[in-house]
């Protein structure tokens, strides 16, 4: 091969090296994870590297299609921004929740939507893009809101019916959700709790065979069913509901009967001793 051509190729590769290094460095060691609540909100978690721990950062969400409820004449109709604020005092985790409609239960995205997410930070006069998510499909990354309105009804002896609802959930998922219910006595840890899996879109479950006269608590979570065309992960657990099971009725008369029988025995014994002394 011509030495002159080899030299040109070598110089061309060297010129690309800074660009490649810049592309890798923008990703850094940070992580960005985003989920869609199936209706109008996208929420993202991001853990920055040490160099960006105190830097002001925001998430930019861009789309090839105009965002829902945006004016077609708006120059920013294809972009939205969300401040990444610290979610916890004990960790570096940052979080933003972006709602794309005033009505939190309106359908903002469909299967046609694809989004690009990028984190932008300021370090003095310099900018940094430490994390990206490309070609994000909202309906393939669903994380539902935790179930709410937990209610418990005592149906029969040692039988309790727990029901719940999903205040925010897409009509696309009707009949295509599954649930987990975990429950425990208040003296147990959640690691030892029992879990009931409900594969169908059924927002109730019946507890049977619970131990009498004990305090129990339960929580529920939801996700798209495994057979659904829409994919996602488990929601966070709902707030717990607390109740106490009925006392065992068969054990109630034991103590009073024991007291009564003891009293009768003492009375009879005392009368017998008195009569015995009288006869002497």
Secondary structure, 3 states (H helix, E strand, C coil): CCHHHHHHHHHHHHHHHHHHHHHHHHHCCCEEEEEECCCCEEEEEEECCHHHCCCEEEEEEEECCCCCCCCCCCCCCCEEEEECEECCCCCCEEEEEEECCCCCCCCCCCCCCCEEEEEEEEECCEEEEEEEEEEECHHHCEECCCCEEEEEEEEECCEEEEEEECCCCCHHHCCCEEEEEEEEECCCCHHHCEEEEECCCCCEEEEECCCCCCEEEEEEEEEECCCCCCCEECCCCCCCEEEECCCCHHHHHHHHHHHHHHHHHHHHHHHHHHHHHHHC
